[in-house]
Amino acid sequence: MFSDFDAQTRQMLTGNLLMIGCCVFYLAWWLIAFKPQGAVKGLRSGWLLIPALLFGVAAVTQIVQGSGTVESDALLFPRNAVLIGGVVVYIVLLVGTSVLLKRQVTTELFLIVGWTALMFLELNALFAQGQFTKSTVIVFLVITLISAVVSMICYLLYYGLDKVKGYVDGMIPLFLVAVMMAVVTAGAVLSHNWK
């Protein structure tokens, strides 16, 4: 599908499509397992988490491998800064939300921080590969941060909401991730075709 791209970019964009697949299955599970009325519990809905997990692991593998083999001299910022920053941000948010805000810790916190770091790695690598200009990457980085902040707000609000509002709240981060992956992929394809 991305045959005109170099191997690293092809891997990253394939990873984006896989991440969209992950979000689709995760969202499908959420839609039926957390319905305010008539929720489908147990394996009748839980099986949807299996393809979500498989798509997610494959997506992360493709994006990390693709971005990890890009020449480091051409990167906008060091890869290690993203990895160390991601760990530090996760620890700060983990302590801040659980100790200070008394929010029950769930996997979603790790997923929000992990996805944000993954996007930073990918956008940095796409810049190094010449797929995006510096200004385009900065715009995408800002949109990624905004998506992460909105997702964190949803994360913090969830347990204080009623069933209907919580149902909608839980979908927002998944929707944001899928849209962001689609926009970056479409942007890379359009940019490549205009060259």
Contact map, one row per residue, 1 for C-alpha under 8 A:
111000000000000000000000000000000000000000000000000000000000000000000000000000000000000000000000000000000000000000000000000000000000000000000000000000000000000000000000000000000000000000000000000
111110000100110000000000000000000000000000000000000000000000000000000000000000000000000000000000000000000000000000000000000000000000000000000000000000000000000000000000000000000000000000000000000
111111000100000000000000000000000000000000000000000000000000000000000000000000000000000000000000000000000000000000000000000000000000000000000000000000000000000000000000000000000000000000000000000
011111000000000000000000000000000000000000000000000000000000000000000000000000000000000000000000000000000000000000000000000000000000000000000000000000000000000000000000000000000000000000000000000
011111101100000000000000000000000000000000000000000000000000000000000000000000000000000000000000000000000000000000000000000000000000000000000000000000000000000000000000000000000000000000000000000
001111111100000000000000000000000000000000000000000000000000000000000000000000000000000000000000000000000000000000000000000000000000000000000000000000000000000000000000000000000000000000000000000
000011111110000000000000000000000000000000000000000000000000000001000000000000000000000000000000000000000000000000000000000000000000000000000000000000000000000000000000000000000000000000000000000
000001111111000000000000000000000000000000000000000000000000000011101100000000000000000000000000000000000000000000000000000000000000000000000000000000000000000000000000000000000000000000000000000
000011111111100000000000000000000000000000000000000000000000000001100000000000000000000000000000000000000000000000000000000001001000000000000000000000000000000000000000000000000000000000000000000
011011111111110000000000000000000000000000000000000000000000000001000000000000000000000000000000000000000000000000000000000000000000000000000000000000000000000000000000000000000000000000000000000
000000111111111000000000000000000000000000000000000000000000011011000000000000000000000000000000000000000000000000000000000000000000000000000000000000000000000000000000000000000000000000000000000
000000011111111100000000000000000000000000000000000000000000011111100000000000000000000000000000000000000000000000000000010000000000000000000000000000000000000000000000000000000000000000000000000
010000001111111110000000000000000000000000000000000000000000001000000000000000000000000000000000000000000000000000000000000000000000000000000000000000000000000000000000000000000000000010000000000
010000000111111111000000000000000000000000000000000000000010011000000000000000000000000000000000000000000000000000000000000000000000000000000000000000000000000000000000000000000000000000000000000
000000000011111111100000000000000000000000000000000000000111111000000000000000000000000000000000000000000000000000000000000000000000000000000000000000000000000000000000000000000000000000000000000
000000000001111111110000000000000000000000000000000000000010001000000000000000000000000000000000000000000000000000000000000000000000000000000000000000000000000000000000000000000000110010000000000
000000000000111111111000000000000000000000000000000000000010000000000000000000000000000000000000000000000000000000000000000000000000000000000000000000000000000000000000000000000000110000000000000
000000000000011111111100000000000000000000000000000000110110000000000000000000000000000000000000000000000000000000000000000000000000000000000000000000000000000000000000000000000000000000000000000
000000000000001111111110000000000000000000000000000000110011000000000000000000000000000000000000000000000000000000000000000000000000000000000000000000000000000000000000000000000100100000000000000
000000000000000111111111000000000000000000000000000000000000000000000000000000000000000000000000000000000000000000000000000000000000000000000000000000000000000000000000000000001110110000000000000
000000000000000011111111100000000000000000000000000100110000000000000000000000000000000000000000000000000000000000000000000000000000000000000000000000000000000000000000000000000000000000000000000
000000000000000001111111110000000000000000000000001111110000000000000000000000000000000000000000000000000000000000000000000000000000000000000000000000000000000000000000000000000000000000000000000
000000000000000000111111111000000000000000000000000100000000000000000000000000000000000000000000000000000000000000000000000000000000000000000000000000000000000000000000000001101100000000000000000
000000000000000000011111111100000000000000000000000100000000000000000000000000000000000000000000000000000000000000000000000000000000000000000000000000000000000000000000000000000100000000000000000
000000000000000000001111111110000000000000000001101100000000000000000000000000000000000000000000000000000000000000000000000000000000000000000000000000000000000000000000000000000000000000000000000
000000000000000000000111111111000000000000000001100100000000000000000000000000000000000000000000000000000000000000000000000000000000000000000000000000000000000000000000000001000000000000000000000
000000000000000000000011111111100000000000000000000000000000000000000000000000000000000000000000000000000000000000000000000000000000000000000000000000000000000000000000001001000000000000000000000
000000000000000000000001111111110000000000000001000000000000000000000000000000000000000000000000000000000000000000000000000000000000000000000000000000000000000000000000000000000000000000000000000
000000000000000000000000111111111000000000001101100000000000000000000000000000000000000000000000000000000000000000000000000000000000000000000000000000000000000000000000000000000000000000000000000
000000000000000000000000011111111110000000000000000000000000000000000000000000000000000000000000000000000000000000000000000000000000000000000000000000000000000000000010011000000000000000000000000
000000000000000000000000001111111110000000000000000000000000000000000000000000000000000000000000000000000000000000000000000000000000000000000000000000000000000000000010000000000000000000000000000
000000000000000000000000000111111110001100001000000000000000000000000000000000000000000000000000000000000000000000000000000000000000000000000000000000000000000000000000000000000000000000000000000
000000000000000000000000000011111110001110001100000000000000000000000000000000000000000000000000000000000000000000000000000000000000000000000000000000000000000000000000000000000000000000000000000
000000000000000000000000000001111111001100000000000000000000000000000000000000000000000000000000000000000000000000000000000000000000000000000000000000000000000000000010000000000000000000000000000
000000000000000000000000000001111111111100000000000000000000000000000000000000000000000000000000000000000000000000000000000000000000000000000000000000000000000000010010000000000000000000000000000
000000000000000000000000000000000111111000000000000000000000000000000000000000000000000000000000000000000000000000000000000000000000000000000000000000000000000000110010000000000000000000000000000
000000000000000000000000000000000011111000000000000000000000000000000000000000000000000000000000000000000000000000000000000000000000000000000000000000000000000000000000000000000000000000000000000
000000000000000000000000000000000011111100000000000000000000000000000000000000000000000000000000000000000000000000000000000000000000000000000000000000000000000000000000000000000000000000000000000
000000000000000000000000000000011111111110000000000000000000000000000000000000000000000000000000000000000000000000000000000000000000000000000000000000000000000000000000000000000000000000000000000
000000000000000000000000000000011110011111011000000000000000000000000000000000000000000000000000000000000000000000000000000000000000000000000000000000000000000000000000000000000000000000000000000
000000000000000000000000000000001000001111111100000000000000000000000000000000000000000000000000000000000000000000000000000000000000000000000000000000000000000000000000000000000000000000000000000
000000000000000000000000000000000000000111111100000000000000000000000000000000000000000000000000000000000000000000000000000000000000000000000000000000000000000000000000000000000000000000000000000
000000000000000000000000000000000000000011111110000000000000000000000000000000000000000000000000000000000000000000000000000000000000000000000000000000000000000000000000000000000000000000000000000
000000000000000000000000000000000000000111111110000000000000000000000000000000000000000000000000000000000000000000000000000000000000000000000000000000000000000000000000000000000000000000000000000
000000000000000000000000000010011000000111111111000000000000000000000000000000000000000000000000000000000000000000000000000000000000000000000000000000000000000000000000000000000000000000000000000
000000000000000000000000000010001000000011111111110000000000000000000000000000000000000000000000000000000000000000000000000000000000000000000000000000000000000000000000000000000000000000000000000
000000000000000000000000000000000000000000111111111000000000000000000000000000000000000000000000000000000000000000000000000000000000000000000000000000000000000000000000000000000000000000000000000
000000000000000000000000110110000000000000001111111100000000000000000000000000000000000000000000000000000000000000000000000000000000000000000000000000000000000000000000000000000000000000000000000
000000000000000000000000110010000000000000000111111110000000000000000000000000000000000000000000000000000000000000000000000000000000000000000000000000000000000000000000000000000000000000000000000
000000000000000000000000000000000000000000000111111111000000000000000000000000000000000000000000000000000000000000000000000000000000000000000000000000000000000000000000000000000000000000000000000
000000000000000000000100100000000000000000000011111111100000000000000000000000000000000000000000000000000000000000000000000000000000000000000000000000000000000000000000000000000000000000000000000
000000000000000000001111110000000000000000000001111111110000000000000000000000000000000000000000000000000000000000000000000000000000000000000000000000000000000000000000000000000000000000000000000
000000000000000000000100000000000000000000000000111111111000000000000000000000000000000000000000000000000000000000000000000000000000000000000000000000000000000000000000000000000000000000000000000
000000000000000000000100000000000000000000000000011111111100000000000000000000000000000000000000000000000000000000000000000000000000000000000000000000000000000000000000000000000000000000000000000
000000000000000001101100000000000000000000000000001111111110000000000000000000000000000000000000000000000000000000000000000000000000000000000000000000000000000000000000000000000000000000000000000
000000000000000001101100000000000000000000000000000111111111000000000000000000000000000000000000000000000000000000000000000000000000000000000000000000000000000000000000000000000000000000000000000
000000000000000000000000000000000000000000000000000011111111100000000000000000000000000000000000000000000000000000000000000000000000000000000000000000000000000000000000000000000000000000000000000
000000000000001001000000000000000000000000000000000001111111110000000000000000000000000000000000000000000000000000000000000000000000000000000000000000000000000000000000000000000000000000000000000
000000000000011111100000000000000000000000000000000000111111111000000000000000000000000000000000000000000000000000000000000000000000000000000000000000000000000000000000000000000000000000000000000
000000000000001000100000000000000000000000000000000000011111111100000000000000000000000000000000000000000000000000000100000000000000000000000000000000000000000000000000000000000000000000000000000
000000000000001000000000000000000000000000000000000000001111111110000000000000000000000000000000000000000000000000000000000000000000000000000000000000000000000000000000000000000000000000000000000
000000000011011000000000000000000000000000000000000000000111111111000000000000000000000000000000000000000000000000000000000000000000000000000000000000000000000000000000000000000000000000000000000
000000000011111100000000000000000000000000000000000000000011111111100000000000000000000000000000000000000000000000000100010000000000000000000000000000000000000000000000000000000000000000000000000
000000000001000000000000000000000000000000000000000000000001111111110000000000000000000000000000000000000000000000000100110000000000000000000000000000000000000000000000000000000000000000000000000
000000010011000000000000000000000000000000000000000000000000111111111000000000000000000000000000000000000000000000000000000000000000000000000000000000000000000000000000000000000000000000000000000
000000111111000000000000000000000000000000000000000000000000011111111100000000000000000000000000000000000000000000000000000000000000000000000000000000000000000000000000000000000000000000000000000
000000011001000000000000000000000000000000000000000000000000001111111100000000000000000000000000000000000000000000000000110111000000000000000000000000000000000000000000000000000000000000000000000
000000000000000000000000000000000000000000000000000000000000000111111100000000000000000000000000000000000000000000000000000010000000000000000000000000000000000000000000000000000000000000000000000
000000010000000000000000000000000000000000000000000000000000000011111110000000000000000000000000000000000000000000000000000000000000000000000000000000000000000000000000000000000000000000000000000
000000010000000000000000000000000000000000000000000000000000000001111111000000000000000000000000000000000000000000000000000010011000000000000000000000000000000000000000000000000000000000000000000
000000000000000000000000000000000000000000000000000000000000000000001111111000000000000000000000000000000000000000000000000000010000000000000000000000000000000000000000000000000000000000000000000
000000000000000000000000000000000000000000000000000000000000000000000111111001100000000000000000000000000000000000000000000000000000000000000000000000000000000000000000000000000000000000000000000
000000000000000000000000000000000000000000000000000000000000000000000011111000000000000000000000000000000000000000000000000000000000000000000000000000000000000000000000000000000000000000000000000
000000000000000000000000000000000000000000000000000000000000000000000011111100000000000000000000000000000000000000000000000000111000000000000000000000000000000000000000000000000000000000000000000
000000000000000000000000000000000000000000000000000000000000000000000011111111000000000000000000000000000000000000000000000110110000000000000000000000000000000000000000000000000000000000000000000
000000000000000000000000000000000000000000000000000000000000000000000000011111000000000000000000000000000000000000000000000100110000010000000000000000000000000000000000000000000000000000000000000
000000000000000000000000000000000000000000000000000000000000000000000000001111101000000000000000000000000000000000000000000100000000000000000000000000000000000000000000000000000000000000000000000
000000000000000000000000000000000000000000000000000000000000000000000001001111111100000000000000000000000000000000000000000000000000000000000000000000000000000000000000000000000000000000000000000
000000000000000000000000000000000000000000000000000000000000000000000001000011111110000000000000000000000000000000000000100000000000000000000000000000000000000000000000000000000000000000000000000
000000000000000000000000000000000000000000000000000000000000000000000000000001111111000000000000000000000000000000000000000000000000000000000000000000000000000000000000000000000000000000000000000
000000000000000000000000000000000000000000000000000000000000000000000000000011111111100000000000000000000000000000000000000000000000000000000000000000000000000000000000000000000000000000000000000
000000000000000000000000000000000000000000000000000000000000000000000000000001111111110000000000000000000000000000001001100000000000000000000000000000000000000000000000000000000000000000000000000
000000000000000000000000000000000000000000000000000000000000000000000000000000111111111000000000000000000000000000001000000000000000000000000000000000000000000000000000000000000000000000000000000
000000000000000000000000000000000000000000000000000000000000000000000000000000011111111100000000000000000000000000000000000000000000000000000000000000000000000000000000000000000000000000000000000
000000000000000000000000000000000000000000000000000000000000000000000000000000001111111110000000000000000000000000000000000000000000000000000000000000000000000000000000000000000000000000000000000
000000000000000000000000000000000000000000000000000000000000000000000000000000000111111111000000000000000000000011001000000000000000000000000000000000000000000000000000000000000000000000000000000
000000000000000000000000000000000000000000000000000000000000000000000000000000000011111111100000000000000000000000000000000000000000000000000000000000000000000000000000000000000000000000000000000
000000000000000000000000000000000000000000000000000000000000000000000000000000000001111111110000000000000000000000000000000000000000000000000000000000000000000000000000000000000000000000000000000
000000000000000000000000000000000000000000000000000000000000000000000000000000000000111111111000000000000000000010000000000000000000000000000000000000000000000000000000000000000000000000000000000
000000000000000000000000000000000000000000000000000000000000000000000000000000000000011111111100000000000000110010000000000000000000000000000000000000000000000000000000000000000000000000000000000
000000000000000000000000000000000000000000000000000000000000000000000000000000000000001111111110000000000000000000000000000000000000000000000000000000000000000000000000000000000000000000000000000
000000000000000000000000000000000000000000000000000000000000000000000000000000000000000111111111000000000000000000000000000000000000000000000000000000000000000000000000000000000000000000000000000
000000000000000000000000000000000000000000000000000000000000000000000000000000000000000011111111100000000000000000000000000000000000000000000000000000000000000000000000000000000000000000000000000
000000000000000000000000000000000000000000000000000000000000000000000000000000000000000001111111110000001000100000000000000000000000000000000000000000000000000000000000000000000000000000000000000
000000000000000000000000000000000000000000000000000000000000000000000000000000000000000000111111111100000000000000000000000000000000000000000000000000000000000000000000000000000000000000000000000
000000000000000000000000000000000000000000000000000000000000000000000000000000000000000000011111111110000000000000000000000000000000000000000000000000000000000000000000000000000000000000000000000
000000000000000000000000000000000000000000000000000000000000000000000000000000000000000000001111111111111000000000000000000000000000000000000000000000000001000000000000000000000000000000000000000
000000000000000000000000000000000000000000000000000000000000000000000000000000000000000000000111111111111000000000000000000000000000000000000000000000000000000000000000000000000000000000000000000
000000000000000000000000000000000000000000000000000000000000000000000000000000000000000000000011111111100000000000000000000000000000000000000000000000000000000000000000000000000000000000000000000
000000000000000000000000000000000000000000000000000000000000000000000000000000000000000000000011111111000000000000000000000000000000000000000000000000000000000000000000000000000000000000000000000
000000000000000000000000000000000000000000000000000000000000000000000000000000000000000000000001111111100000000000000000000000000000000000000000000000000000000000000000000000000000000000000000000
000000000000000000000000000000000000000000000000000000000000000000000000000000000000000000000000111111110000000000000000000000000000000000000000000000000000000000000000000000000000000000000000000
000000000000000000000000000000000000000000000000000000000000000000000000000000000000000000000000111011111000000000000000000000000000000000000000000000000001001000000000000000000000000000000000000
000000000000000000000000000000000000000000000000000000000000000000000000000000000000000000000000110001111100000000000000000000000000000000000000000000000000000000000000000000000000000000000000000
000000000000000000000000000000000000000000000000000000000000000000000000000000000000000000000100110000111110100000000000000000000000000000000000000000000000000000000000000000000000000000000000000
000000000000000000000000000000000000000000000000000000000000000000000000000000000000000000000000000000011111110000000000000000000000000000000000000000000000000000000000000000000000000000000000000
000000000000000000000000000000000000000000000000000000000000000000000000000000000000000000000000000000001111111000000000000000000000000000000000000000000000000000000000000000000000000000000000000
000000000000000000000000000000000000000000000000000000000000000000000000000000000000000000000000000000000111111100000000000000000000000000000000000000000010000000000000000000000000000000000000000
000000000000000000000000000000000000000000000000000000000000000000000000000000000000000001000100000000001111111110000000000000000000000000000000000000010010000000000000000000000000000000000000000
000000000000000000000000000000000000000000000000000000000000000000000000000000000000000001000000000000000111111111000000000000000000000000000000000000000000000000000000000000000000000000000000000
000000000000000000000000000000000000000000000000000000000000000000000000000000000000000000000000000000000011111111100000000000000000000000000000000000000000000000000000000000000000000000000000000
000000000000000000000000000000000000000000000000000000000000000000000000000000000000000000000000000000000001111111110000000000000000000000000000000100110000000000000000000000000000000000000000000
000000000000000000000000000000000000000000000000000000000000000000000000000000000000010011000000000000000000111111111000000000000000000000000000000100000000000000000000000000000000000000000000000
000000000000000000000000000000000000000000000000000000000000000000000000000000000000010000000000000000000000011111111100000000000000000000000000000000000000000000000000000000000000000000000000000
000000000000000000000000000000000000000000000000000000000000000000000000000000000000000000000000000000000000001111111110000000000000000000000000000000000000000000000000000000001000000000000000000
000000000000000000000000000000000000000000000000000000000000000000000000000000000000000000000000000000000000000111111111000000000000000000000001100100000000000000000000000000000000000000000000000
000000000000000000000000000000000000000000000000000000000000000000000000000000000110010000000000000000000000000011111111100000000000000000000000000000000000000000000000000000000000000000000000000
000000000000000000000000000000000000000000000000000000000001001100000000000000000000000000000000000000000000000001111111110000000000000000000000000000000000000000000000000000000000000000000000000
000000000000000000000000000000000000000000000000000000000000000000000000000000000000000000000000000000000000000000111111111000000000000000001001000000000000000000000000000000000000000000000000000
000000000000000000000000000000000000000000000000000000000000000000000000000000000100000000000000000000000000000000011111111100000000000000001000000000000000000000000000000000000000000000000000000
000000000000000000000000000000000000000000000000000000000000000100100000000000100100000000000000000000000000000000001111111110000000000000000000000000000000000000000000000000000000000000000000000
000000000001000000000000000000000000000000000000000000000000001100100000000000000000000000000000000000000000000000000111111111000000000000000000000000000000000000000000000000000000000000000000000
000000000000000000000000000000000000000000000000000000000000000000000000000000000000000000000000000000000000000000000011111111100000000010011000000000000000000000000000000000000000000000000000000
000000000000000000000000000000000000000000000000000000000000000000100000001110000000000000000000000000000000000000000001111111110000000010000000000000000000000000000000000000000000000000000000000
000000000000000000000000000000000000000000000000000000000000000000110100001000000000000000000000000000000000000000000000111111111000000000000000000000000000000000000000000000000000000000000000000
000000001000000000000000000000000000000000000000000000000000000000100000000000000000000000000000000000000000000000000000011111111111000000000000000000000000000000000000000000000000000000000000000
000000000000000000000000000000000000000000000000000000000000000000000000011100000000000000000000000000000000000000000000001111111111110010000000000000000000000000000000000000000000000000000000000
000000000000000000000000000000000000000000000000000000000000000000000110011100000000000000000000000000000000000000000000000111111110000000000000000000000000000000000000000000000000000000000000000
000000001000000000000000000000000000000000000000000000000000000000000100010000000000000000000000000000000000000000000000000011111111000000000000000000000000000000000000000000000000000000000000000
000000000000000000000000000000000000000000000000000000000000000000000000000000000000000000000000000000000000000000000000000001111111100000000000000000000000000000000000000000000000000000000000000
000000000000000000000000000000000000000000000000000000000000000000000000000000000000000000000000000000000000000000000000000001111111100000000000000000000000000000000000000000000000000000010011000
000000000000000000000000000000000000000000000000000000000000000000000000000000000000000000000000000000000000000000000000000001101111110110000000000000000000000000000000000000000000000000010010000
000000000000000000000000000000000000000000000000000000000000000000000000000000000000000000000000000000000000000000000000000000100111111110000000000000000000000000000000000000000000000000000000000
000000000000000000000000000000000000000000000000000000000000000000000000000100000000000000000000000000000000000000000000000000100001111111000000000000000000000000000000000000000000000000000000000
000000000000000000000000000000000000000000000000000000000000000000000000000000000000000000000000000000000000000000000000000000000000111111100000000000000000000000000000000000000000000000000000000
000000000000000000000000000000000000000000000000000000000000000000000000000000000000000000000000000000000000000000000000000000000001111111110000000000000000000000000000000000000000000000000000000
000000000000000000000000000000000000000000000000000000000000000000000000000000000000000000000000000000000000000000000000001100100001111111111000000000000000000000000000000000000000000000000000000
000000000000000000000000000000000000000000000000000000000000000000000000000000000000000000000000000000000000000000000000000000000000011111111100000000000000000000000000000000000000000000000000000
000000000000000000000000000000000000000000000000000000000000000000000000000000000000000000000000000000000000000000000000000000000000001111111110000000000000000000000000000000000000000000000000000
000000000000000000000000000000000000000000000000000000000000000000000000000000000000000000000000000000000000000000000000001000000000000111111111000000000000000000000000000000000000000100000000000
000000000000000000000000000000000000000000000000000000000000000000000000000000000000000000000000000000000000000000000011001000000000000011111111100000000000000000000000000000000000000000000000000
000000000000000000000000000000000000000000000000000000000000000000000000000000000000000000000000000000000000000000000000000000000000000001111111110000000000000000000000000000000000000000000000000
000000000000000000000000000000000000000000000000000000000000000000000000000000000000000000000000000000000000000000000000000000000000000000111111111000000000000000000000000000000000000000000000000
000000000000000000000000000000000000000000000000000000000000000000000000000000000000000000000000000000000000000000010010000000000000000000011111111100000000000000000000000000000001000000000000000
000000000000000000000000000000000000000000000000000000000000000000000000000000000000000000000000000000000000000000010000000000000000000000001111111110000000000000000000000000000000000000000000000
000000000000000000000000000000000000000000000000000000000000000000000000000000000000000000000000000000000000000000000000000000000000000000000111111111000000000000000000000000000000000000000000000
000000000000000000000000000000000000000000000000000000000000000000000000000000000000000000000000000000000000000000000000000000000000000000000011111111100000000000000000000010011000000000000000000
000000000000000000000000000000000000000000000000000000000000000000000000000000000000000000000000000000000000000110010000000000000000000000000001111111110000000000000000000010000000000000000000000
000000000000000000000000000000000000000000000000000000000000000000000000000000000000000000000000000000000000000000000000000000000000000000000000111111111000000000000000000000000000000000000000000
000000000000000000000000000000000000000000000000000000000000000000000000000000000000000000000000000000000000000000000000000000000000000000000000011111111100000000000000000010000000000000000000000
000000000000000000000000000000000000000000000000000000000000000000000000000000000000000000000000000000000000000100000000000000000000000000000000001111111110000000000000000110000000000000000000000
000000000000000000000000000000000000000000000000000000000000000000000000000000000000000000000000000000000000100100000000000000000000000000000000000111111111000000000000000000000000000000000000000
000000000000000000000000000000000000000000000000000000000000000000000000000000000000000000000000000000000000000000000000000000000000000000000000000011111111100000000000000000000000000000000000000
000000000000000000000000000000000000000000000000000000000000000000000000000000000000000000000000000000000000000000000000000000000000000000000000000001111111110000000000110110000000000000000000000
000000000000000000000000000000000000000000000000000000000000000000000000000000000000000000000000000000000001100000000000000000000000000000000000000000111111110000000000010000000000000000000000000
000000000000000000000000000000000000000000000000000000000000000000000000000000000000000000000000100000100000000000000000000000000000000000000000000000011111111000000000000000000000000000000000000
000000000000000000000000000000000000000000000000000000000000000000000000000000000000000000000000000000000000000000000000000000000000000000000000000000001111111110000000000000000000000000000000000
000000000000000000000000000000000000000000000000000000000000000000000000000000000000000000000000000000000000000000000000000000000000000000000000000000000111111110000100110000000000000000000000000
000000000000000000000000000000000000000000000000000000000000000000000000000000000000000000000000000000100000000000000000000000000000000000000000000000000001111110000100000000000000000000000000000
000000000000000000000000000000000000000000000000000000000000000000000000000000000000000000000000000000000000000000000000000000000000000000000000000000000000111111000000000000000000000000000000000
000000000000000000000000000000000000000000000000000000000000000000000000000000000000000000000000000000000000000000000000000000000000000000000000000000000000111111111100000000000000000000000000000
000000000000000000000000000000000000000000000000000000000000000000000000000000000000000000000000000000000000000000000000000000000000000000000000000000000000000111111100000000000000000000000000000
000000000000000000000000000000000001000000000000000000000000000000000000000000000000000000000000000000000000000000000000000000000000000000000000000000000000000011111110000000000000000000000000000
000000000000000000000000000000000011000000000000000000000000000000000000000000000000000000000000000000000000000000000000000000000000000000000000000000000000000011111111000000000000000000000000000
000000000000000000000000000000000000000000000000000000000000000000000000000000000000000000000000000000000000000000000000000000000000000000000000000000000000000011111111100000000000000000000000000
000000000000000000000000000000000000000000000000000000000000000000000000000000000000000000000000000000000000000000000000000000000000000000000000000000000000011011111111110000000000000000000000000
000000000000000000000000000001100111000000000000000000000000000000000000000000000000000000000000000000000000000000000000000000000000000000000000000000000000000000111111111000000000000000000000000
000000000000000000000000000000000000000000000000000000000000000000000000000000000000000000000000000000000000000000000000000000000000000000000000000000000000000000011111111100000000000000000000000
000000000000000000000000000000000000000000000000000000000000000000000000000000000000000000000000000000000000000000000000000000000000000000000000000000000100010000001111111110000000000000000000000
000000000000000000000000000001000000000000000000000000000000000000000000000000000000000000000000000000000000000000000000000000000000000000000000000000000110010000000111111111000000000000000000000
000000000000000000000000001001000000000000000000000000000000000000000000000000000000000000000000000000000000000000000000000000000000000000000000000000000000000000000011111111100000000000000000000
000000000000000000000000000000000000000000000000000000000000000000000000000000000000000000000000000000000000000000000000000000000000000000000000000000100100000000000001111111110000000000000000000
000000000000000000000000000000000000000000000000000000000000000000000000000000000000000000000000000000000000000000000000000000000000000000000000001101100100000000000000111111111000000000000000000
000000000000000000000010011000000000000000000000000000000000000000000000000000000000000000000000000000000000000000000000000000000000000000000000000000000000000000000000011111111100000000000000000
000000000000000000000010000000000000000000000000000000000000000000000000000000000000000000000000000000000000000000000000000000000000000000000000000000000000000000000000001111111110000000000000000
000000000000000000000000000000000000000000000000000000000000000000000000000000000000000000000000000000000000000000000000000000000000000000000000001000000000000000000000000111111111000000000000000
000000000000000000010010000000000000000000000000000000000000000000000000000000000000000000000000000000000000000000100000000000000000000000000000001000000000000000000000000011111111100000000000000
000000000000000000110011000000000000000000000000000000000000000000000000000000000000000000000000000000000000000000000000000000000000000000000000000000000000000000000000000001111111110000000000000
000000000000000000010000000000000000000000000000000000000000000000000000000000000000000000000000000000000000000000000000000000000000000000000000000000000000000000000000000000111111111000000000000
000000000000000000000000000000000000000000000000000000000000000000000000000000000000000000000000000000000000000000000000000000000000000000000001000000000000000000000000000000011111111100000000000
000000000000000110110000000000000000000000000000000000000000000000000000000000000000000000000000000000000000000000000000000000000000000000000000000000000000000000000000000000001111111110000000000
000000000000000110010000000000000000000000000000000000000000000000000000000000000000000000000000000000000000000000000000000000000000000000000000000000000000000000000000000000000111111111000000000
000000000000000000000000000000000000000000000000000000000000000000000000000000000000000000000000000000000000000000000000000000000000000000000000000000000000000000000000000000000011111111100000000
000000000000000000000000000000000000000000000000000000000000000000000000000000000000000000000000000000000000000000000000000000000000000000010000000000000000000000000000000000000001111111110000000
000000000000100100000000000000000000000000000000000000000000000000000000000000000000000000000000000000000000000000000000000000000000000000000000000000000000000000000000000000000000111111111000000
000000000000000000000000000000000000000000000000000000000000000000000000000000000000000000000000000000000000000000000000000000000000000000000000000000000000000000000000000000000000011111111100000
000000000000000000000000000000000000000000000000000000000000000000000000000000000000000000000000000000000000000000000000000000000000000000000000000000000000000000000000000000000000001111111110000
000000000000000000000000000000000000000000000000000000000000000000000000000000000000000000000000000000000000000000000000000000000011000000000000000000000000000000000000000000000000000111111111000
000000000000000000000000000000000000000000000000000000000000000000000000000000000000000000000000000000000000000000000000000000000000000000000000000000000000000000000000000000000000000011111111100
000000000000000000000000000000000000000000000000000000000000000000000000000000000000000000000000000000000000000000000000000000000000000000000000000000000000000000000000000000000000000001111111110
000000000000000000000000000000000000000000000000000000000000000000000000000000000000000000000000000000000000000000000000000000000011000000000000000000000000000000000000000000000000000000111111111
000000000000000000000000000000000000000000000000000000000000000000000000000000000000000000000000000000000000000000000000000000000010000000000000000000000000000000000000000000000000000000011111111
000000000000000000000000000000000000000000000000000000000000000000000000000000000000000000000000000000000000000000000000000000000000000000000000000000000000000000000000000000000000000000001111111
000000000000000000000000000000000000000000000000000000000000000000000000000000000000000000000000000000000000000000000000000000000000000000000000000000000000000000000000000000000000000000000111111
000000000000000000000000000000000000000000000000000000000000000000000000000000000000000000000000000000000000000000000000000000000000000000000000000000000000000000000000000000000000000000000011111
